[in-house]
Amino acid sequence: MKQLRLIAGAALLATALTLPAKAEDLLKMTIGQRGNWDTAITELGTRAGIFKKHGLTLEMIYTSGSGETLQPVISGSVDLGLAVGTLGAMAAYSKGAPVRIIGAQATGAADYWYAKNPAIKTLQDTAGKTIAFSSQGSSTQSVVRAFINEFKLTAKPQATGNPATTLTTVMTDQVDVGWAAPPFGLKELEEGKIHIVAKATDAALVRGQTIRTVVANTAVLEKRKEVIERFMKAYRETIDYMYSDNPQVIKDYAEFVKVPEPMAKQVRDGFFAKSILDPDKIVGLDSLMEEAVNLKFIPTALTKAQTDELIQIPPRK
C-alpha cells in the first residue's frame, strides 16, 4: 500500500509538472505619446515584472493623441486607453460611447510650448501665429484653449500630431509654436535650436486639473472587473517603483526612449513630480465640467449620477 501511494504521488507530481502554467490575462491598450515619463508606466512596469506578478500580459499600441487613443476603446478593439484627455472622455460618454474612467493619468502637466523664431519669446508674441496641439479632444488642445482664454490670445490652434512630427512642422516653418513633453526636445533646447515659450502650468486652469485619464471599454469593465482591479493595483505599484531609489527604472526608461541616463533622470526629477501621476482622484472636476461645456465638448454639465457612472476608479486595497 505504501508503495502504491508513492507511485500515485509520483504520478501526480509528474502530471503537475507537465501541465501548462496558468495563462496570464491579456489586456490590450492604446497609449498616447510614446516616450513621455507619465505614459511609460505600463512599459516600465512590464520590464520590472510587476504586471506579470499580478497575472497580466499587456499589449501596448502607441498613438499620436487622445482621439487616436480613444476610438479603439469605443469600438472595443482594445480594452483600455491611457492618456486620454479628460474632456475627450467626457465628450465620448455624453454621446453614449461605452467608456468609463478608471483612473487619473496626469494631474497638471509637464508639457511645454516652444518656438524656433527668436521673435516669439512669450505667448503674447503669438498674435496671428499658429500654435500646436496634438489632436482633437486631447489634453494639449485643452491647454492651448486655456492659453487663449486666459491670456486673450489671437493665436490659431493647429493639430500637429506627436512631438516628432510637431518639431518637423516648426523647423520647416509650417507652424510657429510647437508642443512637446520631456524628454522630447531637451536636446534641441540645449543646442539652442528652439526655446521655451510657455509651459502647460502657465495656465492657472491646468495646474489644478486632471487633464488626462485612463479609460476602459464599458463591457470590459463589467465582464472583467477583477482583471481591471488587478491592472490598477499593478499600475499603482509601478508608480511607486518609478519613484524609488532602484537605479534600474532610470536605466530602463533611458533605453526605452533612447536618451542618456542623466537626461532620463532629469526628466523624472525635473519635470514630473510623483503627484502628477496619482491615479486615485480626478482633480478639478467642476472646472473641467465648465470648460467642457464652454468648449462645446458636452452640451450641458453632467449630473452627479452621470459623473458617478463615468468615473469608476477601483479603490486601493
C-alpha positions in Angstrom: 0.0 0.0 0.0 2.8 2.4 0.9 4.5 1.6 -2.4 1.2 2.3 -4.3 0.9 5.7 -2.5 4.4 6.6 -3.5 3.7 5.6 -7.1 0.5 7.6 -7.2 2.2 10.6 -5.6 4.9 10.5 -8.2 2.4 10.2 -11.0 0.5 13.3 -9.7 3.8 15.2 -9.5 4.7 14.3 -13.0 1.3 15.4 -14.2 1.6 18.7 -12.4 5.0 19.3 -13.9 3.8 18.6 -17.5 0.6 20.8 -17.2 1.0 24.2 -18.9 1.3 27.2 -16.5 -1.8 29.1 -15.9 -2.3 31.7 -18.7 -1.9 35.3 -17.8 -4.9 37.6 -18.5 -4.2 39.7 -21.6 -5.2 43.4 -21.7 -4.9 45.3 -25.0 -4.5 49.1 -24.7 -3.8 52.2 -26.7 -1.4 54.8 -25.1 -1.0 58.4 -26.2 2.5 59.8 -26.9 5.2 57.1 -26.6 8.2 58.1 -24.5 6.7 60.5 -22.1 7.6 59.7 -18.5 3.9 59.7 -17.5 2.9 57.4 -20.4 5.7 54.9 -19.7 4.1 53.4 -16.6 2.9 50.2 -18.3 6.2 49.8 -20.2 8.4 50.2 -17.1 6.0 48.0 -15.0 6.2 45.3 -17.7 10.0 45.5 -17.8 10.1 45.2 -14.0 7.8 42.2 -14.0 5.2 44.0 -11.9 2.2 43.3 -14.3 3.3 39.7 -14.7 3.4 39.3 -11.0 -0.3 40.3 -11.0 -1.1 37.8 -13.7 -1.3 40.3 -16.6 0.2 40.5 -20.0 -0.1 43.9 -21.7 -0.4 44.5 -25.4 0.5 48.2 -25.9 -0.2 50.3 -29.0 1.1 53.9 -29.0 -0.8 56.7 -30.7 -0.3 60.4 -31.6 -3.0 61.8 -29.3 -6.2 61.4 -27.4 -8.5 61.0 -30.4 -6.5 58.1 -31.8 -6.3 56.6 -28.3 -10.0 56.7 -27.6 -11.6 55.4 -30.8 -10.3 51.8 -30.4 -11.6 51.7 -26.9 -15.0 52.9 -28.1 -15.1 50.3 -30.9 -14.0 47.5 -28.4 -10.9 46.6 -30.4 -8.8 47.4 -27.3 -9.7 47.1 -23.6 -8.1 50.3 -22.2 -6.9 53.7 -23.3 -4.2 55.6 -21.4 -3.5 59.3 -21.6 -7.0 60.2 -22.9 -7.8 63.8 -22.5 -10.4 64.3 -19.7 -12.6 66.5 -21.9 -12.4 64.0 -24.7 -13.6 61.2 -22.3 -16.4 63.4 -21.1 -17.5 64.2 -24.6 -17.5 60.5 -25.7 -19.5 59.5 -22.6 -22.0 62.3 -23.2 -22.6 60.9 -26.7 -23.3 57.5 -25.4 -19.9 55.9 -26.1 -19.1 52.8 -24.0 -16.2 54.4 -22.0 -15.6 54.7 -18.3 -12.7 56.5 -16.5 -10.9 54.0 -14.2 -8.0 56.3 -13.2 -6.4 59.7 -13.4 -3.4 59.6 -15.7 -2.0 63.1 -15.3 -2.9 65.9 -12.9 -1.2 69.0 -14.0 1.3 68.6 -16.9 4.9 68.8 -17.9 4.2 69.7 -21.5 5.7 72.8 -22.9 5.4 75.0 -26.0 8.4 76.2 -27.9 9.4 78.3 -31.0 12.3 78.5 -33.4 11.6 82.1 -34.3 13.6 84.3 -31.8 10.9 87.0 -32.1 8.4 84.7 -30.3 9.5 84.8 -26.7 6.2 84.6 -24.8 2.6 83.8 -25.5 1.9 87.5 -26.0 4.1 87.3 -29.1 1.8 84.8 -30.8 -0.8 87.2 -32.3 -1.8 85.9 -35.7 0.6 82.9 -35.3 -0.1 79.2 -35.3 0.2 77.2 -32.0 0.3 73.4 -32.0 -1.7 70.8 -30.1 -1.7 67.0 -30.7 -5.2 66.0 -31.7 -8.9 66.9 -31.2 -10.1 66.2 -27.7 -6.5 65.9 -26.4 -5.2 67.4 -23.2 -2.8 69.6 -25.3 -5.8 71.1 -27.0 -7.3 71.9 -23.6 -4.0 73.6 -22.6 -3.9 75.6 -25.8 -7.5 76.7 -25.3 -6.7 77.7 -21.7 -3.8 79.8 -23.0 -6.0 81.5 -25.5 -8.8 82.2 -23.0 -6.6 83.3 -20.0 -4.1 85.4 -22.0 -6.7 86.7 -24.6 -4.6 85.4 -27.5 -5.4 85.6 -31.2 -3.1 82.6 -32.0 -4.6 80.0 -34.3 -4.6 76.4 -32.8 -3.4 73.7 -35.2 -3.4 69.9 -34.7 0.1 68.6 -35.5 0.2 65.0 -34.0 3.0 63.7 -31.9 6.1 65.7 -30.7 8.3 64.4 -33.6 6.0 65.5 -36.3 5.4 68.7 -34.5 9.1 69.5 -34.3 9.3 69.0 -38.1 6.5 71.4 -38.7 8.1 74.0 -36.5 11.6 73.6 -38.1 10.1 73.9 -41.6 8.0 77.0 -40.7 4.7 75.2 -41.1 3.7 76.0 -37.5 5.1 78.9 -35.4 4.8 77.4 -31.9 5.1 73.7 -31.3 4.4 71.5 -28.3 6.4 68.7 -26.6 6.8 66.8 -23.4 10.2 65.8 -21.8 12.4 64.1 -22.8 11.4 65.1 -26.3 13.0 68.4 -27.3 15.5 68.7 -24.5 18.4 68.0 -26.8 17.2 70.8 -29.2 16.7 73.1 -26.3 20.3 72.5 -25.1 21.6 73.1 -28.6 19.7 76.4 -28.9 17.7 75.3 -31.9 14.4 76.1 -30.1 13.4 77.9 -26.9 10.5 77.6 -24.5 7.6 80.0 -25.0 5.3 78.6 -22.3 4.7 75.7 -20.0 1.3 74.0 -19.5 1.3 75.1 -15.9 1.4 78.8 -17.0 -2.3 78.3 -17.5 -3.9 78.6 -14.0 -6.7 76.3 -15.1 -4.3 73.4 -15.9 -2.4 73.5 -12.6 -5.4 72.3 -10.6 -6.9 69.8 -13.1 -6.6 66.2 -14.0 -6.1 66.7 -17.8 -5.6 63.1 -18.8 -7.2 59.9 -17.7 -7.1 56.1 -18.0 -10.3 54.7 -19.6 -11.8 51.3 -20.1 -14.4 50.0 -22.5 -17.7 49.6 -20.5 -18.2 46.0 -21.5 -14.7 45.1 -20.4 -15.1 46.8 -17.1 -18.4 44.9 -16.5 -17.2 41.5 -17.6 -13.6 41.6 -16.4 -13.8 43.8 -13.3 -11.4 41.7 -11.3 -8.8 41.9 -14.1 -9.2 45.7 -14.2 -8.8 45.9 -10.5 -5.5 43.9 -10.8 -4.4 46.2 -13.5 -4.9 49.3 -11.4 -3.1 47.6 -8.5 -0.1 46.9 -10.6 -0.3 50.4 -12.2 -0.1 52.0 -8.7 2.7 49.6 -7.7 4.6 50.6 -10.8 4.3 54.3 -10.0 5.8 53.7 -6.5 8.6 51.7 -8.2 9.3 54.6 -10.7 10.0 57.0 -7.8 12.0 54.5 -5.8 15.8 54.5 -5.4 16.1 51.5 -7.7 18.5 52.6 -10.4 17.0 50.0 -12.9 14.0 52.2 -13.5 16.1 55.0 -14.9 18.2 52.5 -17.0 15.0 51.0 -18.4 13.5 54.4 -19.2 16.7 55.7 -20.8 16.8 52.6 -23.0 13.1 52.9 -23.9 13.3 56.4 -25.1 16.9 56.2 -26.4 18.4 59.0 -24.2 21.4 59.1 -21.8 20.6 58.1 -18.3 21.4 61.6 -16.8 18.8 63.0 -19.2 16.3 60.3 -18.2 16.8 61.1 -14.5 16.4 64.8 -15.3 13.0 64.1 -17.0 11.7 62.4 -13.8 13.3 64.7 -11.2 13.0 68.0 -13.0 9.6 67.8 -14.7 7.4 65.0 -13.2 6.5 65.3 -9.5 5.0 62.0 -8.4 1.7 63.8 -7.6 1.2 64.3 -11.4 0.9 60.5 -11.8 -1.5 59.9 -8.9 -4.3 57.7 -10.4 -6.7 57.8 -7.5 -8.6 61.1 -7.9 -9.9 63.2 -10.7 -8.9 66.7 -9.6 -10.8 69.9 -10.5 -13.9 68.2 -11.8 -16.1 71.3 -11.5 -13.7 73.5 -13.6 -13.2 70.6 -16.1 -17.0 70.4 -16.5 -17.3 74.1 -17.0 -14.5 74.1 -19.6 -16.1 71.1 -21.4 -19.4 73.0 -21.7 -17.7 76.3 -22.8 -15.7 74.5 -25.5 -18.8 72.5 -26.6 -17.3 69.1 -25.7 -20.6 68.4 -23.9 -23.9 70.3 -24.3 -24.6 70.6 -20.5 -22.8 69.7 -17.3 -23.0 66.1 -16.3 -25.3 65.3 -13.4 -23.8 63.7 -10.2 -25.4 60.4 -11.3 -23.7 60.6 -14.7 -20.4 61.6 -13.2 -20.6 58.6 -10.8 -21.3 56.3 -13.8 -18.5 57.8 -15.8 -15.8 57.8 -13.1 -15.3 54.3 -11.7 -11.8 54.2 -10.2 -11.1 50.9 -8.4 -10.3 51.6 -4.7 -6.8 50.9 -3.3 -6.6 47.7 -1.5 
